[in-house]
Amino acid sequence: MTRPSARLAHPRWTGPQSAGRVLFLSHTEADGVFKVGSHHLAGELSKLGYTVMHVSTPYSAVHGFLGRGSDTRRQQARSGAILDEAGVLHYVPSTFLPIQVSTRSTLTDIRNLMGGVKADFAFIDQPLFSTRACTLARLNIYRPTDVIQGGVIGGRQRRLLRVVDGIIATSAHVLDALETSRDIESLVLPNGVDLSHFEPLSSDETDRRGVVYVGAIDERFDWSQLEAAAHANPQTKFDIYGPIPSRFPIMPHNVEVCGPIPYESLPRVLGRYQVGILPLTGIPLNFGRSPMKLFEYLAAGLQVVATSTPTLQEQGRGVPGVHVVAENEFAKAVESAVLNPLPQQDLIAEARRHTWTANAEAVAAFAQRMLASVQGAT
């Protein structure tokens, strides 16, 4: 990445545009442990000719004092605006107070970075930016990715839903869970896959062995299903990649918890395995999740075994190589997938139907249609 100062962003944001100006207000910074949907959409919209700025949750002095917040968020807050290879300007505001307490200085910083020029439309993934963030764009679309319940963030989501122009949810369950008393135009758009990142390595017919998981290892991850699958398949190696929790259960000998891997290394790592797993706990937070790994596993040539949730039942139904099963069927499904491989190219072909490129085109069409409608009404 190149690292211009915030001053250099002004001419870029205010210069001639072929498509329009787009602002993302997201929860996750770029170059962190996780690459999320807003990162992919920002890059794809930039390729479509939009000028794109991606702002994520601020890093505050209070975070620093308490030793909280990710290292990458702290580093990016110190670095200022960062221009990536796709032409997206990434920014993590540096504040004194956390955004849960005050948004005033954060929004002032963003407004200054934009040179006082509004975005044509903003996609708000992080409700903590509050309703004041809607003053940064001509059209505001809320993009919920999880079910939010209670707390400061729940209150801000409820207030945000009173003023936004539209909603793009990553699953029908997430959309249905929103507490809104008015009719808001909406779109359900599941997460996708970056084929350009995965496909070059996924077509290599190398010898593959074992089972892999990549992602968060927290309350959403079911250790008991992993343990059962490992016991039922003692000759199969299970490798788990993600930030290692401070405590986790003792696992069978064929399970290894490997720690996080960078997104850039993901295709090479996934290319070693036969099956990708998504062992999900039964907590409500999992019901609406649209895991990016569903189609990333497929794009890398892996079959997928996932615990059944309302969203995965919908998104995985009828997809070759995707096995969405009940908890008590998980171990048997893993064994079946290992013993009955499918042609990699068939799995990759299915992933081609779910790309971030297509998602970005759908997002842009939705936003442009809404913007035209708003302009026609004024």
C-alpha positions in Angstrom: 0.0 0.0 0.0 1.0 3.6 -0.5 0.4 5.9 2.4 -0.5 9.5 1.4 -1.3 12.1 4.1 -4.9 13.1 4.7 -4.2 16.4 2.8 -3.6 14.5 -0.5 -7.0 12.8 -0.3 -8.9 16.0 -0.9 -8.1 16.5 -4.6 -8.8 12.8 -5.2 -12.2 13.0 -3.5 -13.3 16.2 -5.2 -11.9 15.6 -8.7 -13.9 14.5 -11.8 -15.6 11.2 -11.3 -16.8 8.7 -13.9 -19.4 6.9 -11.6 -19.7 8.7 -8.3 -18.4 8.9 -4.7 -18.9 6.1 -2.2 -18.3 6.0 1.5 -18.1 2.9 3.6 -18.5 3.2 7.4 -17.4 -0.2 8.6 -16.6 -2.1 11.8 -13.3 -3.7 10.6 -10.1 -2.1 9.4 -8.2 -3.1 6.3 -5.0 -5.3 6.7 -6.3 -6.8 9.9 -6.7 -10.5 10.7 -10.1 -10.6 8.9 -11.1 -9.5 5.5 -14.7 -8.6 5.5 -17.5 -7.9 3.0 -17.0 -4.1 3.0 -13.4 -4.5 2.0 -14.3 -6.6 -1.0 -17.2 -4.3 -2.0 -15.1 -1.2 -1.7 -12.4 -2.7 -4.0 -14.9 -3.9 -6.6 -16.8 -0.6 -6.7 -13.5 1.1 -7.2 -12.9 -1.1 -10.2 -16.3 -0.1 -11.5 -15.2 3.5 -11.6 -16.4 4.8 -8.3 -14.2 6.9 -6.0 -14.3 4.9 -2.7 -13.4 5.8 0.9 -13.5 3.1 3.5 -13.6 4.2 7.1 -13.6 1.8 10.0 -14.2 2.0 13.8 -12.0 4.7 15.4 -9.1 3.9 17.7 -9.3 6.1 20.8 -6.8 7.2 23.5 -9.0 5.3 25.9 -8.4 2.1 23.9 -4.6 2.8 24.1 -4.7 3.4 27.8 -6.7 0.2 28.5 -4.7 -1.8 26.0 -7.7 -2.6 23.9 -8.4 -2.7 20.2 -6.4 -4.6 17.6 -2.8 -3.8 16.7 -3.7 -3.1 13.1 -6.4 -0.6 14.1 -4.0 1.2 16.3 -1.3 1.3 13.6 -3.7 2.5 10.9 -5.0 5.2 13.1 -1.5 6.5 13.5 -0.7 6.2 9.8 -3.6 8.4 8.5 -5.3 7.8 5.2 -4.0 4.7 3.2 -4.5 4.2 -0.5 -4.6 0.6 -1.5 -3.8 -1.1 -4.8 -7.5 -1.1 -5.9 -7.6 2.7 -5.4 -9.6 2.6 -2.2 -8.8 5.2 0.5 -8.8 3.5 3.9 -9.0 5.5 7.1 -9.1 4.7 10.8 -9.9 7.9 12.8 -7.9 8.6 15.9 -10.0 10.0 18.7 -9.8 10.7 22.4 -13.1 9.1 23.4 -14.4 5.8 22.1 -17.1 6.1 19.4 -19.6 4.6 21.9 -19.3 7.8 23.9 -18.9 10.5 21.2 -19.0 10.6 17.4 -18.4 14.3 17.0 -14.6 14.4 16.4 -14.8 11.2 14.3 -17.3 12.7 11.9 -15.4 16.0 11.8 -12.2 14.1 10.8 -14.1 12.2 8.0 -15.7 15.4 6.7 -12.3 17.1 6.6 -10.8 14.2 4.8 -13.6 14.4 2.2 -12.9 18.1 1.7 -16.4 19.0 2.7 -17.8 17.2 -0.4 -20.6 14.7 0.3 -20.5 11.1 -0.9 -23.2 10.2 -3.4 -24.1 7.3 -1.2 -22.8 5.8 2.0 -23.0 2.1 3.2 -23.1 2.0 6.9 -22.0 -1.4 8.4 -21.2 0.0 11.8 -24.2 1.5 13.6 -21.9 3.1 16.2 -21.2 5.9 13.7 -24.7 7.0 14.6 -27.4 8.9 12.7 -25.0 11.9 12.4 -23.1 9.9 9.8 -26.0 10.3 7.5 -25.0 13.9 6.9 -21.9 12.7 5.1 -23.8 11.4 2.0 -26.7 12.2 -0.2 -28.1 8.7 0.2 -27.6 6.4 3.1 -27.9 2.6 3.1 -27.6 0.5 6.2 -25.8 -2.8 5.6 -26.3 -5.1 8.6 -24.2 -8.3 8.7 -25.3 -9.7 12.0 -28.3 -9.7 14.3 -27.7 -6.9 16.9 -29.4 -7.1 20.3 -29.3 -4.5 23.1 -26.5 -2.2 24.3 -25.3 1.1 22.9 -25.0 -0.5 19.4 -28.6 -1.8 19.5 -29.9 1.7 20.4 -28.0 3.3 17.6 -29.2 0.8 15.1 -32.8 1.5 16.1 -32.2 5.2 15.6 -30.4 4.6 12.3 -33.3 2.6 10.9 -35.5 5.7 11.4 -33.5 7.8 8.9 -31.6 5.6 6.4 -32.9 5.4 2.8 -32.4 1.7 2.3 -31.1 -1.6 3.7 -28.8 -4.2 2.2 -28.7 -7.3 4.5 -26.4 -10.3 4.1 -29.3 -12.7 4.9 -33.1 -12.8 5.2 -32.7 -13.7 8.9 -30.7 -10.5 9.6 -33.2 -8.4 7.6 -36.2 -9.9 9.5 -34.6 -9.3 12.9 -34.3 -5.5 12.3 -36.6 -3.5 14.6 -38.1 -0.9 12.2 -41.5 0.6 12.3 -41.4 2.0 8.7 -41.3 0.6 5.2 -37.7 0.8 4.0 -36.6 -0.5 0.5 -34.4 -3.5 1.1 -32.2 -6.1 -0.6 -30.8 -9.4 0.6 -27.4 -10.0 -0.7 -25.3 -12.8 0.8 -21.5 -12.5 1.0 -19.5 -13.6 -2.0 -16.0 -14.8 -3.0 -13.0 -13.1 -4.7 -12.3 -15.6 -7.5 -9.3 -13.6 -8.7 -7.7 -14.4 -5.3 -8.5 -18.1 -5.1 -8.9 -19.5 -8.5 -5.3 -19.6 -9.8 -4.3 -22.0 -7.1 -7.6 -23.9 -6.7 -7.4 -25.5 -10.1 -4.1 -27.2 -9.3 -4.9 -30.9 -9.0 -2.4 -31.6 -6.2 -2.7 -34.3 -3.5 -5.1 -33.0 -0.9 -5.6 -34.4 2.6 -7.5 -33.6 5.7 -10.0 -31.0 7.0 -9.5 -27.3 7.6 -11.3 -24.5 9.3 -10.3 -20.8 8.9 -12.0 -18.0 10.8 -13.0 -16.6 14.2 -12.5 -19.0 17.1 -15.0 -17.6 19.7 -18.4 -18.3 21.0 -19.7 -18.9 17.5 -17.3 -21.9 17.0 -18.4 -25.3 18.3 -15.5 -27.3 19.8 -17.8 -30.2 20.6 -18.7 -30.8 16.9 -15.0 -30.6 16.0 -14.1 -33.0 18.7 -16.8 -35.5 17.6 -15.7 -35.3 14.0 -12.0 -35.8 14.9 -12.8 -38.9 17.1 -15.0 -40.3 14.3 -12.2 -39.8 11.7 -9.0 -40.6 13.6 -6.9 -41.0 10.5 -7.9 -37.5 9.2 -6.0 -34.4 10.2 -8.0 -31.4 11.3 -6.2 -28.0 11.1 -7.8 -25.0 12.7 -6.7 -21.5 11.7 -7.7 -18.3 13.5 -6.8 -16.1 16.4 -6.1 -18.6 19.2 -8.3 -18.1 22.3 -6.7 -18.0 25.7 -8.5 -21.1 26.7 -10.0 -24.0 24.7 -10.8 -27.7 25.3 -8.3 -30.4 25.0 -8.7 -31.9 21.5 -8.0 -35.3 20.0 -4.4 -36.0 18.7 -5.4 -35.3 15.1 -6.6 -31.7 15.8 -4.0 -28.9 15.6 -4.9 -25.2 16.4 -2.5 -23.3 14.1 -3.2 -19.6 14.8 -4.2 -17.0 12.2 -3.0 -16.7 8.6 -3.0 -13.6 6.4 -5.6 -13.4 3.7 -2.9 -13.4 1.0 -1.8 -16.9 2.1 -5.3 -18.4 2.2 -5.4 -19.9 -1.3 -2.1 -21.7 -0.8 -3.1 -23.0 2.6 -6.6 -24.2 1.5 -5.1 -25.9 -1.5 -3.7 -28.6 0.9 -7.0 -29.9 2.1 -10.1 -31.8 0.9 -12.9 -30.4 3.2 -13.6 -27.1 4.8 -15.8 -27.0 7.9 -18.0 -24.5 9.6 -18.9 -26.0 13.0 -21.3 -23.4 14.4 -22.8 -23.2 17.9 -26.5 -22.9 18.3 -26.4 -19.3 19.6 -28.8 -16.7 17.9 -25.8 -14.8 16.6 -25.0 -17.6 14.2 -28.6 -17.8 12.7 -28.2 -14.9 10.4 -24.5 -15.2 9.5 -23.5 -15.5 5.8 -20.0 -16.9 6.2 -17.6 -15.9 3.4 -15.8 -19.2 3.9 -18.8 -21.0 2.4 -17.9 -19.9 -1.1 -14.2 -19.3 -0.4 -13.8 -23.0 0.4 -15.6 -24.0 -2.8 -13.5 -21.6 -4.9 -10.4 -23.3 -3.4 -11.7 -26.7 -4.5 -12.9 -27.9 -1.1 -16.2 -29.6 -0.2 -18.0 -27.8 2.7 -19.6 -29.3 5.8 -21.5 -26.7 7.9 -23.8 -26.8 10.9 -27.4 -26.1 9.9 -28.7 -22.5 10.5 -31.6 -20.8 8.9 -29.2 -18.8 6.7 -27.0 -21.7 5.7 -30.0 -23.8 4.9 -31.1 -21.1 2.4 -27.7 -20.3 1.0 -26.4 -23.9 0.8 -29.5 -25.5 -0.5 -28.9 -27.5 -3.7 -25.2 -26.4 -4.0 -23.0 -29.3 -5.1 -20.3 -30.0 -2.5 -22.0 -28.1 0.3 -23.4 -30.3 3.2 -25.5 -28.4 5.7 -26.3 -30.8 8.5 -27.6 -31.0 12.1 -25.1 -31.0 14.9 -25.5 -34.8 15.5 -24.8 -35.5 11.8 -21.7 -33.3 11.5 -19.1 -36.0 12.2 -20.7 -38.4 9.7 -20.9 -35.7 7.1 -17.2 -34.9 7.4 -16.4 -38.6 7.0 -18.6 -38.9 3.9 -17.0 -35.8 2.3 -13.5 -37.0 2.9 -14.3 -40.5 1.5 -16.2 -39.2 -1.5 -14.3 -36.4 -3.2 -15.9 -34.3 -6.0 -14.0 -32.9 -9.0 -12.4 -29.6 -8.0 -13.6 -27.8 -11.1 -17.2 -28.6 -10.3 -16.8 -26.9 -6.9 -15.0 -24.0 -8.4 -17.7 -23.6 -11.1 -20.3 -23.3 -8.3 -18.3 -20.6 -6.6 -18.2 -18.6 -9.8 -21.9 -17.9 -9.3 -21.3 -16.0 -6.1 -18.6 -13.4 -6.8 -18.0 -10.1 -5.1 -17.9 -8.6 -8.6 -21.5 -9.5 -9.2 -22.4 -8.3 -5.6 -20.8 -4.9 -6.3 -22.8 -4.5 -9.5 -26.0 -5.4 -7.6 -25.1 -3.0 -4.8 -24.4 -0.2 -7.3 -27.6 -0.7 -9.2 -29.6 -0.7 -6.0 -28.0 2.5 -4.8 -28.2 4.3 -8.1 -31.8 3.4 -8.5 -32.6 4.7 -5.0 -30.5 7.9 -5.6 -32.4 8.6 -8.8 -35.7 8.1 -6.9 -34.7 10.5 -4.2 -33.5 13.1 -6.7 -36.8 12.7 -8.6 -38.8 13.4 -5.5 -36.9 16.7 -4.7 
